[in-house]
């Protein structure tokens, strides 16, 4: 195994420098993963462009990226579940497994979680290798690619949102925002039998992708009053509504797009951490509010759903950039939101 690897290090906001750093040590219960693909998350883009998210500020060199898929290169001495050559999706957060939340199975709420490229953690996946606990690396079926393995991370967010909401077969849903998280939320709802889904955005290319992937209706909010249009399409509002854009306007609008007694699920972060909700309307109509923080206990389920053809995950990836072009890829993802659904970095140039 090599002792050094190439990593894209953000020493300055908006600039990635290739550096040779140590290949991480493989502990007894861990595996070394040679990365094939790593998705570009909205948080990566925000940190790259601005150097902060909310109150968390980048103050030291940082490697971005937390959506990895790759191939096991080596295993620790206690690992029996995986072997070199296995293709895996990697769940990027490592909980403590000891706190009350972990013991309850709600490990996404672990206050001691170590999550790649999520401040204060500055280690990320825009590098050739990562070392990771074997129990958080999931072997991929033969018909699921490592590209799809990387996309399991955002899919897990959307699947968790769909599950958190309580949506059920025959109910209606509206999704505000048709970026990657909005689309995987829609795909998750479709896999659960929710077919009457309306997607709202201001970018027509993203709405076209939503239609391609199974949305019943789309609404371009730049061309009409989106609240009135959603009420018209749903006959008074959706049973379940999802805010995935993290936008102040849509966060205020969502209550009036939701049916009386319905459920609002908040998924998207705002850049400032603040936004207004139509609280009186929510109270008067006895609506429930659910929230989503990452995911828990979903990887085996979503991997099987992709393998079985229930969720066409690969269609989410719109742009793939080579690792050598990662600077260009990051800048393109930020400045071409009207064209990009999901940007992915191919770390291994030989990856299929």
VEXDREN-2710 file (C-alpha; in Angstrom, 1 decimal):
% VEXDREN-2710
k/r/px/py/pz
1/UNK/0.0/0.0/0.0
2/UNK/1.2/3.5/-0.7
3/UNK/2.3/5.6/2.3
4/UNK/1.3/8.9/0.7
5/UNK/-1.9/10.0/-1.1
6/UNK/-3.1/13.0/-3.0
7/UNK/-5.7/15.2/-1.3
8/UNK/-7.4/18.4/-2.4
9/UNK/-6.8/20.8/0.6
10/UNK/-8.7/24.1/1.0
11/UNK/-6.0/26.4/2.5
12/UNK/-7.9/29.5/1.3
13/UNK/-11.6/29.9/0.8
14/UNK/-12.4/29.2/-2.8
15/UNK/-9.1/27.5/-3.7
16/UNK/-8.2/23.8/-3.5
17/UNK/-4.5/22.8/-3.5
18/UNK/-3.3/19.3/-4.2
19/UNK/-1.0/18.0/-1.5
20/UNK/0.6/14.7/-0.7
21/UNK/-0.5/13.6/2.8
22/UNK/-0.2/10.4/4.8
23/UNK/-2.5/7.5/3.9
24/UNK/-4.6/7.1/7.1
25/UNK/-3.8/4.3/9.5
26/UNK/-6.1/1.3/9.4
27/UNK/-7.3/0.5/12.9
28/UNK/-8.3/-3.0/14.0
29/UNK/-12.1/-2.6/13.3
30/UNK/-11.6/-0.4/10.2
31/UNK/-11.1/-0.7/6.5
32/UNK/-9.0/1.3/4.1
33/UNK/-11.2/2.5/1.2
34/UNK/-9.7/3.5/-2.1
35/UNK/-12.3/6.1/-3.2
36/UNK/-13.8/6.0/-6.7
37/UNK/-16.4/8.8/-6.5
38/UNK/-17.3/11.5/-4.0
39/UNK/-20.4/13.7/-4.4
40/UNK/-20.3/17.5/-4.0
41/UNK/-22.8/18.4/-1.3
42/UNK/-24.4/21.8/-0.9
43/UNK/-22.4/22.2/2.4
44/UNK/-19.2/21.5/0.5
45/UNK/-20.1/24.2/-2.0
46/UNK/-21.0/26.7/0.7
47/UNK/-17.8/26.1/2.7
48/UNK/-15.8/26.4/-0.5
49/UNK/-17.4/29.6/-1.6
50/UNK/-17.9/31.4/1.8
51/UNK/-15.6/29.7/4.3
52/UNK/-18.5/29.2/6.8
53/UNK/-21.9/27.7/7.4
54/UNK/-24.1/29.4/10.0
55/UNK/-21.8/30.0/13.1
56/UNK/-19.2/27.4/12.0
57/UNK/-16.2/29.0/10.4
58/UNK/-13.2/27.4/8.6
59/UNK/-10.1/28.5/10.5
60/UNK/-7.5/25.9/9.3
61/UNK/-6.7/23.8/6.2
62/UNK/-9.7/21.6/5.4
63/UNK/-10.4/18.7/3.0
64/UNK/-14.0/18.8/1.9
65/UNK/-16.3/16.0/0.8
66/UNK/-18.5/13.5/2.7
67/UNK/-20.3/11.4/0.0
68/UNK/-17.9/8.6/-0.7
69/UNK/-18.1/5.3/-2.7
70/UNK/-15.1/3.1/-3.4
71/UNK/-13.3/-0.2/-3.1
72/UNK/-11.9/-1.8/0.1
73/UNK/-8.1/-1.8/-0.2
74/UNK/-7.1/-3.2/3.2
75/UNK/-8.9/-4.4/6.3
76/UNK/-8.0/-4.3/10.0
77/UNK/-7.2/-7.5/11.9
78/UNK/-10.7/-7.7/13.5
79/UNK/-12.7/-7.2/10.3
80/UNK/-14.5/-10.3/8.9
81/UNK/-17.5/-8.6/7.2
82/UNK/-15.4/-7.2/4.3
83/UNK/-12.4/-8.1/2.2
84/UNK/-10.1/-6.3/-0.2
85/UNK/-11.8/-5.8/-3.5
86/UNK/-15.3/-5.3/-2.0
87/UNK/-17.1/-2.3/-3.4
88/UNK/-18.7/-0.2/-0.7
89/UNK/-20.9/2.8/0.1
90/UNK/-19.6/4.6/3.2
91/UNK/-21.8/6.1/5.8
92/UNK/-19.6/9.2/6.7
93/UNK/-20.6/9.9/10.3
94/UNK/-18.9/7.9/13.1
95/UNK/-21.0/8.1/16.3
96/UNK/-19.6/7.2/19.8
97/UNK/-22.1/4.3/20.2
98/UNK/-22.1/5.0/24.0
99/UNK/-24.4/8.0/24.6
100/UNK/-28.1/7.8/25.2
101/UNK/-29.0/8.7/21.6
102/UNK/-26.7/6.0/20.2
103/UNK/-28.2/3.5/22.7
104/UNK/-31.7/4.4/21.5
105/UNK/-30.7/3.8/17.9
106/UNK/-30.8/7.6/17.1
107/UNK/-27.1/7.7/16.4
108/UNK/-27.5/10.7/14.0
109/UNK/-28.2/12.8/17.1
110/UNK/-25.0/11.7/18.8
111/UNK/-23.3/14.8/20.2
112/UNK/-19.9/13.2/19.8
113/UNK/-20.2/12.2/16.1
114/UNK/-17.2/12.5/13.9
115/UNK/-18.6/13.5/10.5
116/UNK/-16.3/14.1/7.5
117/UNK/-16.0/17.7/6.4
118/UNK/-18.5/18.9/9.0
119/UNK/-16.9/21.5/11.2
120/UNK/-15.0/21.2/13.6
121/UNK/-14.0/18.1/11.6
122/UNK/-11.6/19.2/8.8
123/UNK/-10.9/15.7/7.5
124/UNK/-12.9/15.0/4.3
125/UNK/-13.2/12.6/1.4
126/UNK/-11.7/14.6/-1.5
127/UNK/-8.6/12.4/-1.2
128/UNK/-7.5/9.0/-2.6
129/UNK/-8.1/7.0/0.5
130/UNK/-10.1/7.1/3.8
131/UNK/-9.9/4.7/6.8
132/UNK/-13.4/4.0/8.2
133/UNK/-15.1/1.7/10.6
134/UNK/-16.1/-1.5/8.8
135/UNK/-19.6/-1.5/10.3
136/UNK/-20.3/1.8/8.5
137/UNK/-19.1/0.5/5.1
138/UNK/-21.8/-1.4/3.2
139/UNK/-21.0/-3.9/0.5
140/UNK/-22.6/-3.0/-2.8
141/UNK/-24.5/-5.7/-4.9
142/UNK/-22.9/-6.5/-8.2
143/UNK/-25.5/-4.3/-10.1
144/UNK/-24.9/-1.2/-8.0
145/UNK/-21.9/1.0/-9.0
146/UNK/-19.6/2.9/-6.7
147/UNK/-21.0/6.1/-8.3
148/UNK/-24.4/5.0/-6.9
149/UNK/-22.5/4.1/-3.7
150/UNK/-21.4/7.7/-3.3
151/UNK/-25.0/8.9/-4.0
152/UNK/-26.4/6.8/-1.2
153/UNK/-25.4/9.6/1.3
154/UNK/-27.8/12.2/-0.1
155/UNK/-30.4/9.5/-0.8
156/UNK/-30.2/8.6/2.9
157/UNK/-31.2/12.2/3.8
158/UNK/-34.2/12.2/1.4
159/UNK/-35.3/8.7/2.7
160/UNK/-35.0/9.9/6.3
161/UNK/-37.1/13.0/5.4
162/UNK/-39.8/10.8/3.8
163/UNK/-39.8/8.4/6.8
164/UNK/-39.8/11.2/9.4
165/UNK/-42.8/12.8/7.8
166/UNK/-45.1/9.8/8.2
167/UNK/-46.2/10.0/4.6
168/UNK/-48.2/7.0/3.4
169/UNK/-49.6/5.4/0.3
170/UNK/-52.3/7.5/-1.3
171/UNK/-51.3/10.7/0.4
172/UNK/-50.2/13.9/-1.5
173/UNK/-46.9/15.8/-1.1
174/UNK/-45.4/19.0/-2.2
175/UNK/-41.6/19.5/-2.3
176/UNK/-40.1/23.0/-2.3
177/UNK/-36.7/22.8/-4.0
178/UNK/-35.7/20.3/-6.7
179/UNK/-32.0/20.2/-6.2
180/UNK/-30.4/16.9/-5.3
181/UNK/-32.1/16.6/-1.8
182/UNK/-35.5/17.6/-3.2
183/UNK/-35.2/15.0/-5.9
184/UNK/-34.0/12.2/-3.6
185/UNK/-36.8/13.1/-1.2
186/UNK/-39.2/12.7/-4.1
187/UNK/-37.7/9.4/-5.2
188/UNK/-38.0/8.1/-1.6
189/UNK/-41.6/9.1/-1.4
190/UNK/-42.3/7.4/-4.8
191/UNK/-40.7/4.2/-3.5
192/UNK/-43.1/4.3/-0.5
193/UNK/-46.2/4.6/-2.7
194/UNK/-46.7/8.3/-2.6
195/UNK/-47.5/9.2/-6.2
196/UNK/-49.3/12.6/-6.0
197/UNK/-46.2/14.8/-5.7
198/UNK/-45.9/18.4/-6.7
199/UNK/-42.4/19.9/-7.0
200/UNK/-41.7/23.7/-6.8
201/UNK/-38.6/25.5/-7.9
202/UNK/-37.5/28.5/-9.9
203/UNK/-35.1/26.6/-12.2
204/UNK/-36.8/24.9/-15.1
205/UNK/-34.1/22.4/-15.8
206/UNK/-34.4/21.0/-12.2
207/UNK/-38.2/20.8/-12.7
208/UNK/-37.7/19.0/-15.9
209/UNK/-35.6/16.4/-14.1
210/UNK/-38.3/16.1/-11.4
211/UNK/-40.9/15.3/-14.1
212/UNK/-38.5/12.8/-15.7
213/UNK/-38.1/11.1/-12.4
214/UNK/-41.8/10.8/-11.6
215/UNK/-43.3/14.1/-10.3
216/UNK/-47.0/14.3/-10.9
217/UNK/-46.8/18.1/-11.2
218/UNK/-44.2/20.8/-11.3
219/UNK/-44.5/24.5/-10.5
220/UNK/-42.1/27.2/-11.7
221/UNK/-42.4/29.8/-9.0
222/UNK/-40.8/32.4/-11.2
223/UNK/-43.8/32.2/-13.6
224/UNK/-46.8/32.2/-11.2
225/UNK/-48.0/32.5/-7.7
226/UNK/-46.7/29.2/-6.4
227/UNK/-49.0/29.1/-3.3
228/UNK/-52.1/29.5/-5.4
229/UNK/-50.9/27.0/-8.0
230/UNK/-50.1/24.3/-5.4
231/UNK/-53.5/24.8/-3.7
232/UNK/-55.1/24.5/-7.1
233/UNK/-53.2/21.3/-8.0
234/UNK/-53.6/19.6/-4.6
235/UNK/-57.2/20.7/-4.0
236/UNK/-56.5/22.7/-0.9
237/UNK/-52.9/21.9/0.0
238/UNK/-50.8/18.8/0.3
239/UNK/-51.0/16.3/3.1
240/UNK/-47.2/16.4/3.5
241/UNK/-44.9/19.2/2.6
242/UNK/-41.1/19.3/2.5
243/UNK/-38.8/22.3/2.5
244/UNK/-35.5/21.3/0.9
245/UNK/-34.2/24.6/-0.4
246/UNK/-33.3/26.3/2.8
247/UNK/-34.8/29.5/1.4
248/UNK/-36.5/32.2/3.4
249/UNK/-39.3/32.7/0.9
250/UNK/-40.2/29.0/0.6
251/UNK/-40.0/28.5/4.4
252/UNK/-42.7/31.2/4.8
253/UNK/-44.8/29.9/1.9
254/UNK/-44.9/26.3/2.9
255/UNK/-47.6/26.6/5.5
256/UNK/-50.2/27.8/3.0
257/UNK/-49.2/24.9/0.7
258/UNK/-50.1/22.4/3.4
259/UNK/-53.5/21.0/4.0
260/UNK/-55.2/21.7/7.4
261/UNK/-53.9/19.1/9.9
262/UNK/-51.0/18.3/7.6
263/UNK/-47.3/17.8/8.3
264/UNK/-44.4/20.1/7.3
265/UNK/-41.0/18.5/7.2
266/UNK/-38.0/20.9/7.3
267/UNK/-34.9/19.5/5.5
268/UNK/-32.9/22.4/4.0
269/UNK/-30.4/24.6/6.0
270/UNK/-30.6/28.4/5.6
271/UNK/-27.2/30.1/5.1
272/UNK/-27.8/32.3/8.2
273/UNK/-29.6/29.8/10.3
274/UNK/-32.6/32.0/10.5
275/UNK/-36.0/32.2/8.6
276/UNK/-39.6/33.2/9.2
277/UNK/-42.4/30.7/9.5
278/UNK/-46.1/31.6/9.1
279/UNK/-46.7/30.6/12.7
280/UNK/-50.3/31.8/13.2
281/UNK/-51.3/29.9/10.1
282/UNK/-49.6/26.8/11.3
283/UNK/-51.3/27.0/14.7
284/UNK/-54.7/27.9/13.3
285/UNK/-54.6/24.8/11.0
286/UNK/-53.1/22.5/13.6
287/UNK/-50.1/21.5/11.5
288/UNK/-47.2/19.3/12.7
289/UNK/-43.6/20.2/12.0
290/UNK/-41.0/17.6/11.6
291/UNK/-37.2/18.1/11.2
292/UNK/-34.4/16.1/9.6
293/UNK/-30.8/15.8/10.7
294/UNK/-28.9/13.6/8.4
295/UNK/-30.2/10.0/8.7
296/UNK/-30.0/6.7/10.7
297/UNK/-30.4/3.0/10.0
298/UNK/-31.2/3.4/6.3
299/UNK/-28.2/2.4/4.2
300/UNK/-29.1/-1.4/3.8
301/UNK/-32.7/-0.4/2.9
302/UNK/-31.8/2.2/0.3
303/UNK/-29.0/0.0/-1.2
304/UNK/-31.5/-2.8/-1.8
305/UNK/-34.0/-0.3/-3.2
306/UNK/-31.5/0.9/-5.8
307/UNK/-30.3/-2.7/-6.5
308/UNK/-34.0/-3.7/-7.1
309/UNK/-34.5/-0.9/-9.5
310/UNK/-37.1/0.8/-7.2
311/UNK/-35.0/4.0/-6.9
312/UNK/-33.2/5.1/-10.2
313/UNK/-30.4/6.8/-8.3
314/UNK/-27.8/7.1/-11.0
315/UNK/-30.1/9.6/-12.9
316/UNK/-29.4/12.2/-10.1
317/UNK/-25.8/12.7/-11.2
318/UNK/-25.7/15.4/-13.9
319/UNK/-22.0/16.3/-14.0
320/UNK/-18.9/14.2/-13.3
321/UNK/-15.5/15.9/-12.9
322/UNK/-12.1/14.2/-12.7
323/UNK/-10.2/14.7/-9.5
324/UNK/-7.6/16.6/-11.4
325/UNK/-10.3/19.1/-12.4
326/UNK/-11.9/19.4/-8.9
327/UNK/-11.3/23.2/-8.7
328/UNK/-13.2/23.6/-12.0
329/UNK/-15.9/21.2/-10.7
330/UNK/-16.5/23.1/-7.5
331/UNK/-16.7/26.4/-9.3
332/UNK/-19.0/25.0/-12.0
333/UNK/-21.4/23.5/-9.4
334/UNK/-21.6/26.9/-7.6
335/UNK/-22.0/29.1/-10.6
336/UNK/-24.2/26.9/-12.8
337/UNK/-27.0/25.9/-10.5
338/UNK/-29.4/26.3/-13.4
339/UNK/-27.7/23.4/-15.1
340/UNK/-26.4/21.1/-12.3
341/UNK/-28.5/18.6/-10.5
342/UNK/-25.7/16.8/-8.8
343/UNK/-21.9/17.2/-9.3
344/UNK/-19.7/14.3/-8.5
345/UNK/-15.9/14.0/-8.4
346/UNK/-14.3/10.9/-9.9
347/UNK/-11.3/10.4/-7.5
348/UNK/-10.1/7.2/-9.2
349/UNK/-9.6/7.9/-13.0
350/UNK/-10.0/4.1/-13.6
351/UNK/-13.4/4.0/-11.9
352/UNK/-16.3/2.8/-14.1
END
